[in-house]
Amino acid sequence: MGKRRVQEEEESDIDVSSTESEREVEEGEEEEIVNVDFDYFDLNPDVDFHAIKTFLKQLFGDDCNRFDISSLADLILKENSVGTTIKTDGKESDPFALLSVLNIHENIDKASVKTVIDYVLDKTKKDTEFNIMLSKLLGKSGDRKQKVGLIVSERMLNMPVEVVPPMYKMLAEEMEKHEQAHERYEFDFFLVLSKVYQLVAPTVESEEQTKTKKKKLPEGEEPPVELDYFHYEDLVFEKHAKKFAYYNYTDTRQEPDSRRVFTEYGIIPKLSVILLDKNAMKKSIAEMEEMFPPF
């Protein structure tokens, strides 16, 4: 089922060939406007399974092999689930983005969900305050009266953040209007698993570059850690969160230098864990709409 459509205009440089008009030759390169329609769709179990598996692998980063990705994809796509995908070629095409939510307590006995819970609790064990907070909500002895929704949000890396606020607004509306809203989607808290990345200097550099860097820092002081976001909506979530933190992945599948794409720096992805209550989620969605307005 189609939901909404937004249109993005992309600019790209094109070369001027000898067959173009004299005016175009004189002006040199011109900009071509390419219109891309982003359509919002309900989850489609018949089409979306493999793409959602890919999104989950991307979301869990270097540690993705520690999870039962197929079972998690099945849970996201099961009957009466809520969520949205973005596609550009109709509902039968592969999605470019995904947003959904899983009821953790409804699925607490499923091995795939238990693995996620154990993973989060293990990652936060050195952060006592956060770990106690999450253990009370997610652990075996947790307060099951407090319902927690696991936000599953991922997209292709070049998708603009402006497509995200409508997805969250639609998710909130779906949860509120669902025929089993009270039983399944009235969450007290939301757990958001995401990613940030640390910029690191290339491992191979000249002796002069190394000396220059050392001179800029006081003796004994380490260079600052520079972090940036894969999902810029996380800036809003962190502002309103009960607690958030970043953690190293357990596994390392790529060296930082091999991840260099747009800059001379390598990157080290890190796990981001964000906990929000329901009021914070509501505020975040409203603020997202202001910070990242549609095109």
C-alpha positions as CSV (number, residue, x, y, z in Angstrom):
1,M,0.0,0.0,0.0
2,G,1.4,3.4,-1.0
3,K,1.6,6.0,1.7
4,R,3.0,9.3,0.5
5,R,5.5,10.6,-2.0
6,V,8.2,13.2,-1.7
7,Q,10.4,14.4,-4.6
8,E,14.1,15.2,-4.4
9,E,16.0,17.1,-7.0
10,E,19.6,15.9,-7.5
11,E,22.2,18.0,-9.3
12,S,25.0,16.4,-11.3
13,D,27.6,17.8,-13.5
14,I,27.6,16.7,-17.2
15,D,30.4,17.0,-19.8
16,V,29.9,19.3,-22.8
17,S,30.3,17.3,-26.0
18,S,31.1,18.6,-29.5
19,T,27.6,17.9,-30.6
20,E,26.0,20.4,-28.2
21,S,25.0,23.8,-29.3
22,E,27.5,26.7,-29.5
23,R,25.8,28.3,-26.5
24,E,26.4,25.2,-24.3
25,V,30.0,25.0,-25.5
26,E,30.7,28.6,-24.5
27,E,29.1,28.1,-21.1
28,G,31.1,25.0,-20.4
29,E,29.7,22.5,-18.0
30,E,26.0,22.7,-17.1
31,E,24.0,21.3,-14.3
32,E,21.4,18.7,-15.0
33,I,18.4,18.3,-12.6
34,V,17.3,14.8,-11.9
35,N,14.0,14.3,-10.2
36,V,13.8,11.3,-7.8
37,D,10.4,10.3,-6.4
38,F,10.5,8.6,-3.0
39,D,7.3,6.7,-2.3
40,Y,6.4,5.5,1.2
41,F,5.0,1.9,1.5
42,D,3.7,-0.5,4.1
43,L,5.9,-3.5,4.8
44,N,5.6,-6.1,2.1
45,P,6.5,-9.7,3.2
46,D,6.5,-10.9,-0.4
47,V,9.2,-8.5,-1.5
48,D,11.1,-6.9,1.4
49,F,12.6,-9.9,3.2
50,H,16.0,-10.0,1.5
51,A,16.4,-6.2,1.5
52,I,15.5,-6.1,5.2
53,K,18.2,-8.7,6.0
54,T,20.7,-6.5,4.2
55,F,19.6,-3.5,6.3
56,L,19.9,-5.5,9.5
57,K,23.4,-6.6,8.6
58,Q,24.3,-2.9,7.9
59,L,22.6,-1.8,11.1
60,F,24.5,-4.3,13.4
61,G,27.8,-3.4,11.7
62,D,30.8,-5.6,12.3
63,D,28.9,-7.7,14.8
64,C,26.1,-8.7,12.5
65,N,27.1,-12.3,12.4
66,R,26.3,-12.6,16.1
67,F,22.6,-12.3,15.3
68,D,19.9,-14.4,13.7
69,I,19.2,-11.9,10.9
70,S,16.7,-14.0,9.1
71,S,14.5,-14.5,12.2
72,L,14.6,-10.8,13.0
73,A,13.6,-10.0,9.4
74,D,10.7,-12.4,9.8
75,L,9.5,-10.7,13.0
76,I,9.6,-7.3,11.3
77,L,7.5,-8.6,8.5
78,K,5.0,-10.7,10.4
79,E,1.3,-10.2,10.0
80,N,-0.1,-6.9,11.4
81,S,3.4,-5.4,11.9
82,V,3.8,-1.6,11.6
83,G,6.4,0.2,9.6
84,T,7.4,1.9,6.4
85,T,9.7,1.4,3.5
86,I,10.9,3.9,0.9
87,K,11.0,2.8,-2.7
88,T,11.4,4.5,-6.0
89,D,9.9,2.0,-8.5
90,G,6.6,0.8,-7.0
91,K,5.7,-1.4,-4.2
92,E,7.2,-4.5,-5.8
93,S,10.6,-3.0,-5.9
94,D,13.4,-3.2,-3.3
95,P,13.3,-0.7,-0.5
96,F,15.9,2.0,-0.1
97,A,15.0,2.6,3.6
98,L,13.2,0.9,6.5
99,L,11.6,1.9,9.7
100,S,9.8,-0.4,12.0
101,V,9.5,-1.3,15.7
102,L,9.5,-4.6,17.5
103,N,7.7,-5.3,20.8
104,I,10.6,-6.6,22.9
105,H,8.4,-8.1,25.7
106,E,6.0,-9.7,23.3
107,N,9.0,-11.5,21.7
108,I,11.1,-11.9,24.8
109,D,11.2,-15.7,24.5
110,K,12.3,-15.7,20.9
111,A,16.0,-16.6,20.6
112,S,16.7,-13.9,18.0
113,V,15.3,-11.1,20.3
114,K,17.0,-12.6,23.4
115,T,20.3,-12.4,21.5
116,V,19.8,-8.7,20.9
117,I,19.0,-8.1,24.6
118,D,22.0,-10.1,25.8
119,Y,24.2,-8.2,23.4
120,V,23.0,-4.8,24.6
121,L,23.3,-5.7,28.2
122,D,26.8,-7.1,27.7
123,K,27.9,-3.9,25.8
124,T,26.7,-1.6,28.6
125,K,28.0,-3.7,31.6
126,K,30.9,-1.3,32.2
127,D,28.4,1.6,32.2
128,T,26.8,0.8,35.5
129,E,24.0,3.4,35.5
130,F,22.9,2.6,31.9
131,N,23.2,-1.2,32.5
132,I,21.0,-1.1,35.6
133,M,18.5,1.0,33.7
134,L,18.4,-1.5,30.8
135,S,18.5,-4.6,33.0
136,K,15.4,-3.4,34.8
137,L,13.6,-3.0,31.5
138,L,15.0,-5.9,29.4
139,G,16.5,-8.4,31.8
140,K,15.0,-11.6,33.1
141,S,14.0,-10.0,36.3
142,G,12.9,-6.8,34.6
143,D,9.7,-4.9,35.1
144,R,7.5,-6.4,32.4
145,K,4.9,-3.7,33.1
146,Q,7.2,-1.3,31.3
147,K,6.9,-2.0,27.6
148,V,9.9,-1.4,25.4
149,G,9.9,-1.0,21.6
150,L,13.0,-1.8,19.6
151,I,13.3,0.7,16.8
152,V,14.7,-0.8,13.6
153,S,15.8,2.0,11.3
154,E,18.3,1.7,8.4
155,R,18.7,3.0,4.9
156,M,21.1,3.2,2.0
157,L,24.0,5.5,2.9
158,N,23.2,8.1,0.3
159,M,19.5,8.5,1.4
160,P,18.9,12.1,2.6
161,V,17.9,12.5,6.3
162,E,14.9,14.6,5.2
163,V,13.0,11.4,4.3
164,V,13.2,10.2,7.9
165,P,10.8,12.5,9.8
166,P,7.8,11.5,7.7
167,M,8.6,7.8,8.4
168,Y,8.6,8.4,12.2
169,K,5.4,10.4,12.0
170,M,3.7,7.6,10.1
171,L,5.1,5.0,12.5
172,A,3.6,6.9,15.5
173,E,0.3,7.2,13.8
174,E,0.2,3.5,12.9
175,M,1.0,2.5,16.5
176,E,-1.7,4.7,17.8
177,K,-4.4,3.6,15.4
178,H,-3.5,-0.1,15.3
179,E,-6.4,-2.4,16.3
180,Q,-4.1,-4.0,18.9
181,A,-2.5,-0.7,20.0
182,H,-2.9,-1.2,23.7
183,E,-1.5,-4.7,23.7
184,R,1.3,-4.3,21.2
185,Y,2.3,-0.7,20.6
186,E,1.7,1.4,23.7
187,F,5.4,1.6,24.6
188,D,6.8,3.2,27.7
189,F,10.3,3.3,26.3
190,F,12.0,3.0,22.9
191,L,15.5,1.4,22.4
192,V,17.3,2.7,19.4
193,L,20.4,0.8,18.1
194,S,22.3,2.9,15.6
195,K,25.9,3.7,14.6
196,V,28.4,6.5,14.7
197,Y,31.9,6.6,13.4
198,Q,35.2,7.8,14.6
199,L,37.5,9.6,12.1
200,V,41.1,8.3,12.3
201,A,44.2,9.5,10.5
202,P,45.7,7.2,7.8
203,T,48.0,4.5,9.3
204,V,50.6,5.4,6.6
205,E,51.8,8.9,6.7
206,S,55.0,10.8,6.3
207,E,57.4,11.5,9.2
208,E,56.9,15.2,8.7
209,Q,53.1,14.8,9.1
210,T,53.6,12.9,12.3
211,K,55.9,15.5,13.7
212,T,53.5,18.3,12.8
213,K,50.6,16.6,14.5
214,K,52.7,16.0,17.7
215,K,53.6,19.7,17.9
216,K,50.0,20.7,17.9
217,L,49.3,18.8,21.2
218,P,50.5,19.6,24.7
219,E,52.9,17.0,26.0
220,G,51.1,13.8,27.2
221,E,47.7,14.9,25.7
222,E,46.0,12.5,23.3
223,P,44.4,13.8,20.1
224,P,40.6,14.3,20.5
225,V,38.2,11.7,19.3
226,E,36.2,12.9,16.4
227,L,32.8,11.3,16.0
228,D,30.2,11.8,13.3
229,Y,26.8,10.2,12.5
230,F,25.5,7.8,10.0
231,H,21.9,8.8,11.0
232,Y,21.7,12.5,11.8
233,E,18.3,12.0,13.4
234,D,20.3,10.5,16.3
235,L,21.3,14.0,17.2
236,V,17.7,14.7,18.1
237,F,17.3,11.4,19.9
238,E,20.4,12.0,22.0
239,K,19.1,15.4,23.0
240,H,16.0,13.9,24.6
241,A,17.3,10.5,25.7
242,K,17.2,9.1,29.2
243,K,20.6,7.8,28.4
244,F,22.8,7.1,25.4
245,A,26.4,5.8,24.8
246,Y,28.8,4.5,22.2
247,Y,30.6,1.2,22.2
248,N,33.2,-0.6,20.2
249,Y,32.1,-3.6,18.2
250,T,33.3,-7.0,19.4
251,D,34.4,-8.0,15.9
252,T,36.6,-6.1,13.5
253,R,35.9,-6.9,9.9
254,Q,37.7,-4.1,8.1
255,E,40.7,-1.9,8.8
256,P,39.9,1.9,9.2
257,D,41.9,2.7,6.1
258,S,39.9,0.4,3.9
259,R,36.7,2.4,4.8
260,R,38.0,5.6,3.4
261,V,35.5,7.0,0.8
262,F,35.1,10.7,0.8
263,T,38.0,11.9,2.9
264,E,41.6,11.1,3.6
265,Y,40.7,9.8,7.0
266,G,39.8,6.2,7.8
267,I,36.7,5.5,9.9
268,I,36.0,3.2,12.8
269,P,32.2,2.5,13.2
270,K,30.9,2.3,16.7
271,L,27.6,1.0,18.2
272,S,25.2,3.6,19.4
273,V,22.6,2.7,22.1
274,I,19.9,5.2,22.8
275,L,17.0,4.9,25.3
276,L,14.0,7.3,25.2
277,D,10.7,7.3,27.0
278,K,7.5,7.8,25.1
279,N,7.4,11.5,25.7
280,A,10.9,12.0,24.5
281,M,10.1,10.1,21.3
282,K,7.1,12.3,20.7
283,K,9.3,15.4,21.2
284,S,12.0,14.0,19.0
285,I,9.6,13.4,16.1
286,A,8.3,17.0,16.2
287,E,11.8,18.4,16.4
288,M,13.0,16.2,13.6
289,E,10.3,17.7,11.3
290,E,11.7,21.2,12.1
291,M,15.4,20.3,11.8
292,F,15.0,18.2,8.6
293,P,12.1,19.7,6.7
294,P,10.9,18.0,3.5
295,F,12.3,19.1,0.1
